[in-house]
Amino acid sequence: NTDTTFTAPASDFAKKVVIAVDLPALGIRAAKVKMYDVLDDHVHDVTAKDLKEGLVFSVGYHDARILYIPKK
C-alpha cells in the first residue's frame, strides 16, 4: 500500500476496517454474543449474523482495536 495518509498524526484521517467472523466455525453456537473492546472497555452486543456479514470500524492514526469474544 502506497497510501501515506496515516504518516501524519494531525491528518484526522480514518480508514474503515471490516471485522468478519464465522462464530459456528469457531465452536460458538450462540446467536447473540458480547464482544469486548479490550482497550477502551466498550461492550458491543452483536449477533452471529452481523459478525458473519462483517462489522465496520473506523481506525485513525495510532488507533487500535483488540476485540474479545469469550467462549461460554
N, CA, C and O atoms as a GROMACS GRO file, in nm:
protein
  288
    1ASN      N    1   0.085  -0.118   0.000
    1ASN     CA    2   0.000   0.000   0.000
    1ASN      C    3   0.089   0.124   0.000
    1ASN      O    4   0.175   0.138   0.087
    2THR      N    5   0.070   0.210  -0.094
    2THR     CA    6   0.150   0.333  -0.103
    2THR      C    7   0.076   0.454  -0.047
    2THR      O    8   0.124   0.567  -0.062
    3ASP      N    9  -0.038   0.434   0.017
    3ASP     CA   10  -0.115   0.544   0.075
    3ASP      C   11  -0.041   0.594   0.198
    3ASP      O   12  -0.020   0.519   0.294
    4THR      N   13  -0.001   0.721   0.197
    4THR     CA   14   0.076   0.778   0.308
    4THR      C   15  -0.008   0.870   0.396
    4THR      O   16   0.047   0.954   0.467
    5THR      N   17  -0.139   0.855   0.392
    5THR     CA   18  -0.228   0.944   0.468
    5THR      C   19  -0.207   0.930   0.618
    5THR      O   20  -0.227   1.027   0.692
    6PHE      N   21  -0.169   0.812   0.664
    6PHE     CA   22  -0.151   0.788   0.807
    6PHE      C   23  -0.015   0.833   0.860
    6PHE      O   24   0.013   0.815   0.978
    7THR      N   25   0.069   0.890   0.777
    7THR     CA   26   0.204   0.925   0.823
    7THR      C   27   0.207   1.049   0.910
    7THR      O   28   0.308   1.074   0.976
    8ALA      N   29   0.100   1.126   0.915
    8ALA     CA   30   0.097   1.247   0.996
    8ALA      C   31  -0.013   1.238   1.101
    8ALA      O   32  -0.130   1.216   1.067
    9PRO      N   33   0.022   1.253   1.230
    9PRO     CA   34  -0.079   1.242   1.334
    9PRO      C   35  -0.188   1.348   1.324
    9PRO      O   36  -0.300   1.326   1.370
   10ALA      N   37  -0.159   1.462   1.265
   10ALA     CA   38  -0.257   1.570   1.257
   10ALA      C   39  -0.350   1.556   1.137
   10ALA      O   40  -0.429   1.647   1.109
   11SER      N   41  -0.344   1.446   1.066
   11SER     CA   42  -0.423   1.433   0.943
   11SER      C   43  -0.572   1.414   0.970
   11SER      O   44  -0.653   1.442   0.882
   12ASP      N   45  -0.611   1.367   1.088
   12ASP     CA   46  -0.751   1.339   1.122
   12ASP      C   47  -0.818   1.246   1.022
   12ASP      O   48  -0.940   1.247   1.006
   13PHE      N   49  -0.738   1.166   0.955
   13PHE     CA   50  -0.790   1.072   0.856
   13PHE      C   51  -0.822   0.940   0.925
   13PHE      O   52  -0.746   0.895   1.010
   14ALA      N   53  -0.933   0.878   0.890
   14ALA     CA   54  -0.970   0.748   0.945
   14ALA      C   55  -1.001   0.653   0.830
   14ALA      O   56  -1.066   0.690   0.732
   15LYS      N   57  -0.955   0.531   0.845
   15LYS     CA   58  -0.986   0.427   0.747
   15LYS      C   59  -1.094   0.338   0.805
   15LYS      O   60  -1.106   0.323   0.927
   16LYS      N   61  -1.172   0.279   0.718
   16LYS     CA   62  -1.275   0.184   0.758
   16LYS      C   63  -1.216   0.044   0.754
   16LYS      O   64  -1.153   0.005   0.655
   17VAL      N   65  -1.236  -0.031   0.862
   17VAL     CA   66  -1.186  -0.168   0.873
   17VAL      C   67  -1.307  -0.258   0.895
   17VAL      O   68  -1.394  -0.227   0.976
   18VAL      N   69  -1.312  -0.370   0.824
   18VAL     CA   70  -1.422  -0.464   0.838
   18VAL      C   71  -1.374  -0.585   0.919
   18VAL      O   72  -1.273  -0.647   0.887
   19ILE      N   73  -1.451  -0.616   1.024
   19ILE     CA   74  -1.424  -0.734   1.107
   19ILE      C   75  -1.531  -0.837   1.075
   19ILE      O   76  -1.650  -0.808   1.091
   20ALA      N   77  -1.493  -0.955   1.030
   20ALA     CA   78  -1.588  -1.061   0.999
   20ALA      C   79  -1.540  -1.192   1.060
   20ALA      O   80  -1.424  -1.229   1.048
   21VAL      N   81  -1.634  -1.262   1.126
   21VAL     CA   82  -1.601  -1.388   1.193
   21VAL      C   83  -1.718  -1.484   1.176
   21VAL      O   84  -1.834  -1.444   1.190
   22ASP      N   85  -1.688  -1.609   1.145
   22ASP     CA   86  -1.791  -1.713   1.140
   22ASP      C   87  -1.788  -1.786   1.274
   22ASP      O   88  -1.707  -1.876   1.295
   23LEU      N   89  -1.877  -1.746   1.366
   23LEU     CA   90  -1.876  -1.800   1.502
   23LEU      C   91  -1.898  -1.951   1.508
   23LEU      O   92  -1.827  -2.018   1.583
   24PRO      N   93  -1.993  -2.009   1.433
   24PRO     CA   94  -2.009  -2.155   1.440
   24PRO      C   95  -1.882  -2.231   1.399
   24PRO      O   96  -1.857  -2.340   1.451
   25ALA      N   97  -1.805  -2.175   1.309
   25ALA     CA   98  -1.679  -2.240   1.269
   25ALA      C   99  -1.579  -2.242   1.384
   25ALA      O  100  -1.489  -2.327   1.388
   26LEU      N  101  -1.594  -2.149   1.479
   26LEU     CA  102  -1.507  -2.144   1.597
   26LEU      C  103  -1.565  -2.222   1.714
   26LEU      O  104  -1.503  -2.229   1.821
   27GLY      N  105  -1.682  -2.282   1.695
   27GLY     CA  106  -1.745  -2.359   1.802
   27GLY      C  107  -1.834  -2.277   1.894
   27GLY      O  108  -1.871  -2.324   2.001
   28ILE      N  109  -1.867  -2.155   1.855
   28ILE     CA  110  -1.956  -2.070   1.935
   28ILE      C  111  -2.094  -2.075   1.870
   28ILE      O  112  -2.112  -2.030   1.757
   29ARG      N  113  -2.191  -2.131   1.943
   29ARG     CA  114  -2.323  -2.154   1.884
   29ARG      C  115  -2.425  -2.047   1.919
   29ARG      O  116  -2.536  -2.049   1.866
   30ALA      N  117  -2.392  -1.954   2.005
   30ALA     CA  118  -2.487  -1.852   2.048
   30ALA      C  119  -2.525  -1.761   1.932
   30ALA      O  120  -2.441  -1.725   1.848
   31ALA      N  121  -2.654  -1.723   1.928
   31ALA     CA  122  -2.700  -1.631   1.824
   31ALA      C  123  -2.659  -1.488   1.855
   31ALA      O  124  -2.636  -1.408   1.764
   32LYS      N  125  -2.651  -1.455   1.984
   32LYS     CA  126  -2.610  -1.321   2.027
   32LYS      C  127  -2.491  -1.335   2.120
   32LYS      O  128  -2.489  -1.422   2.208
   33VAL      N  129  -2.392  -1.251   2.101
   33VAL     CA  130  -2.272  -1.255   2.185
   33VAL      C  131  -2.234  -1.113   2.225
   33VAL      O  132  -2.276  -1.015   2.164
   34LYS      N  133  -2.153  -1.105   2.329
   34LYS     CA  134  -2.094  -0.978   2.370
   34LYS      C  135  -1.950  -0.977   2.322
   34LYS      O  136  -1.874  -1.071   2.347
   35MET      N  137  -1.913  -0.872   2.252
   35MET     CA  138  -1.777  -0.856   2.203
   35MET      C  139  -1.716  -0.739   2.278
   35MET      O  140  -1.768  -0.627   2.275
   36TYR      N  141  -1.605  -0.765   2.346
   36TYR     CA  142  -1.542  -0.665   2.432
   36TYR      C  143  -1.426  -0.600   2.359
   36TYR      O  144  -1.341  -0.668   2.302
   37ASP      N  145  -1.422  -0.467   2.363
   37ASP     CA  146  -1.307  -0.392   2.314
   37ASP      C  147  -1.214  -0.375   2.433
   37ASP      O  148  -1.241  -0.296   2.523
   38VAL      N  149  -1.106  -0.448   2.434
   38VAL     CA  150  -1.016  -0.455   2.549
   38VAL      C  151  -0.952  -0.320   2.580
   38VAL      O  152  -0.928  -0.289   2.697
   39LEU      N  153  -0.924  -0.240   2.480
   39LEU     CA  154  -0.851  -0.117   2.501
   39LEU      C  155  -0.935  -0.001   2.553
   39LEU      O  156  -0.882   0.089   2.617
   40ASP      N  157  -1.065   0.000   2.526
   40ASP     CA  158  -1.145   0.112   2.577
   40ASP      C  159  -1.266   0.068   2.660
   40ASP      O  160  -1.356   0.148   2.684
   41ASP      N  161  -1.268  -0.057   2.704
   41ASP     CA  162  -1.373  -0.110   2.793
   41ASP      C  163  -1.514  -0.091   2.737
   41ASP      O  164  -1.608  -0.072   2.813
   42HIS      N  165  -1.527  -0.097   2.607
   42HIS     CA  166  -1.658  -0.087   2.544
   42HIS      C  167  -1.709  -0.227   2.513
   42HIS      O  168  -1.632  -0.313   2.470
   43VAL      N  169  -1.839  -0.251   2.535
   43VAL     CA  170  -1.900  -0.381   2.507
   43VAL      C  171  -1.995  -0.365   2.388
   43VAL      O  172  -2.084  -0.279   2.389
   44HIS      N  173  -1.977  -0.448   2.287
   44HIS     CA  174  -2.063  -0.448   2.169
   44HIS      C  175  -2.155  -0.570   2.178
   44HIS      O  176  -2.106  -0.682   2.186
   45ASP      N  177  -2.286  -0.549   2.177
   45ASP     CA  178  -2.382  -0.659   2.169
   45ASP      C  179  -2.407  -0.685   2.021
   45ASP      O  180  -2.464  -0.601   1.952
   46VAL      N  181  -2.364  -0.801   1.974
   46VAL     CA  182  -2.373  -0.831   1.831
   46VAL      C  183  -2.436  -0.968   1.811
   46VAL      O  184  -2.441  -1.050   1.902
   47THR      N  185  -2.484  -0.991   1.690
   47THR     CA  186  -2.538  -1.122   1.656
   47THR      C  187  -2.437  -1.197   1.569
   47THR      O  188  -2.349  -1.138   1.508
   48ALA      N  189  -2.452  -1.328   1.567
   48ALA     CA  190  -2.364  -1.411   1.485
   48ALA      C  191  -2.379  -1.374   1.337
   48ALA      O  192  -2.282  -1.377   1.262
   49LYS      N  193  -2.500  -1.339   1.297
   49LYS     CA  194  -2.524  -1.300   1.157
   49LYS      C  195  -2.450  -1.171   1.123
   49LYS      O  196  -2.388  -1.160   1.017
   50ASP      N  197  -2.456  -1.072   1.214
   50ASP     CA  198  -2.385  -0.946   1.191
   50ASP      C  199  -2.234  -0.969   1.178
   50ASP      O  200  -2.169  -0.910   1.092
   51LEU      N  201  -2.180  -1.055   1.264
   51LEU     CA  202  -2.036  -1.082   1.259
   51LEU      C  203  -1.998  -1.156   1.131
   51LEU      O  204  -1.891  -1.132   1.074
   52LYS      N  205  -2.083  -1.246   1.086
   52LYS     CA  206  -2.052  -1.319   0.963
   52LYS      C  207  -2.054  -1.225   0.842
   52LYS      O  208  -1.972  -1.239   0.752
   53GLU      N  209  -2.150  -1.130   0.842
   53GLU     CA  210  -2.158  -1.033   0.732
   53GLU      C  211  -2.050  -0.927   0.741
   53GLU      O  212  -2.010  -0.870   0.639
   54GLY      N  213  -2.002  -0.898   0.862
   54GLY     CA  214  -1.894  -0.803   0.883
   54GLY      C  215  -1.940  -0.676   0.952
   54GLY      O  216  -2.046  -0.621   0.919
   55LEU      N  217  -1.862  -0.630   1.048
   55LEU     CA  218  -1.885  -0.504   1.118
   55LEU      C  219  -1.779  -0.405   1.075
   55LEU      O  220  -1.663  -0.443   1.055
   56VAL      N  221  -1.817  -0.279   1.060
   56VAL     CA  222  -1.725  -0.176   1.012
   56VAL      C  223  -1.684  -0.088   1.130
   56VAL      O  224  -1.768  -0.039   1.205
   57PHE      N  225  -1.552  -0.068   1.145
   57PHE     CA  226  -1.496   0.018   1.247
   57PHE      C  227  -1.407   0.122   1.180
   57PHE      O  228  -1.342   0.093   1.079
   58SER      N  229  -1.403   0.241   1.236
   58SER     CA  230  -1.311   0.344   1.188
   58SER      C  231  -1.183   0.337   1.270
   58SER      O  232  -1.186   0.324   1.392
   59VAL      N  233  -1.071   0.344   1.201
   59VAL     CA  234  -0.940   0.338   1.268
   59VAL      C  235  -0.859   0.457   1.219
   59VAL      O  236  -0.839   0.475   1.099
   60GLY      N  237  -0.812   0.538   1.313
   60GLY     CA  238  -0.733   0.656   1.280
   60GLY      C  239  -0.585   0.634   1.309
   60GLY      O  240  -0.542   0.522   1.336
   61TYR      N  241  -0.510   0.742   1.302
   61TYR     CA  242  -0.365   0.737   1.326
   61TYR      C  243  -0.337   0.688   1.467
   61TYR      O  244  -0.390   0.744   1.563
   62HIS      N  245  -0.257   0.586   1.481
   62HIS     CA  246  -0.220   0.524   1.608
   62HIS      C  247  -0.341   0.475   1.688
   62HIS      O  248  -0.335   0.466   1.810
   63ASP      N  249  -0.449   0.445   1.619
   63ASP     CA  250  -0.568   0.390   1.683
   63ASP      C  251  -0.560   0.239   1.672
   63ASP      O  252  -0.505   0.186   1.576
   64ALA      N  253  -0.614   0.170   1.771
   64ALA     CA  254  -0.609   0.024   1.771
   64ALA      C  255  -0.738  -0.031   1.830
   64ALA      O  256  -0.804   0.034   1.910
   65ARG      N  257  -0.770  -0.152   1.790
   65ARG     CA  258  -0.884  -0.225   1.845
   65ARG      C  259  -0.836  -0.366   1.877
   65ARG      O  260  -0.774  -0.432   1.794
   66ILE      N  261  -0.864  -0.410   1.997
   66ILE     CA  262  -0.844  -0.550   2.034
   66ILE      C  263  -0.980  -0.599   2.080
   66ILE      O  264  -1.030  -0.556   2.184
   67LEU      N  265  -1.039  -0.688   2.004
   67LEU     CA  266  -1.174  -0.735   2.031
   67LEU      C  267  -1.169  -0.878   2.083
   67LEU      O  268  -1.092  -0.960   2.034
   68TYR      N  269  -1.252  -0.905   2.182
   68TYR     CA  270  -1.251  -1.035   2.250
   68TYR      C  271  -1.394  -1.085   2.263
   68TYR      O  272  -1.482  -1.012   2.310
   69ILE      N  273  -1.418  -1.209   2.222
   69ILE     CA  274  -1.547  -1.274   2.240
   69ILE      C  275  -1.523  -1.396   2.328
   69ILE      O  276  -1.460  -1.493   2.285
   70PRO      N  277  -1.572  -1.394   2.453
   70PRO     CA  278  -1.550  -1.509   2.541
   70PRO      C  279  -1.633  -1.629   2.495
   70PRO      O  280  -1.748  -1.613   2.455
   71LYS      N  281  -1.575  -1.746   2.502
   71LYS     CA  282  -1.646  -1.869   2.468
   71LYS      C  283  -1.706  -1.925   2.596
   71LYS      O  284  -1.636  -1.946   2.695
   72LYS      N  285  -1.836  -1.948   2.593
   72LYS     CA  286  -1.904  -1.997   2.714
   72LYS      C  287  -1.901  -2.147   2.720
   72LYS      O  288  -1.954  -2.206   2.815
   0.00000   0.00000   0.00000
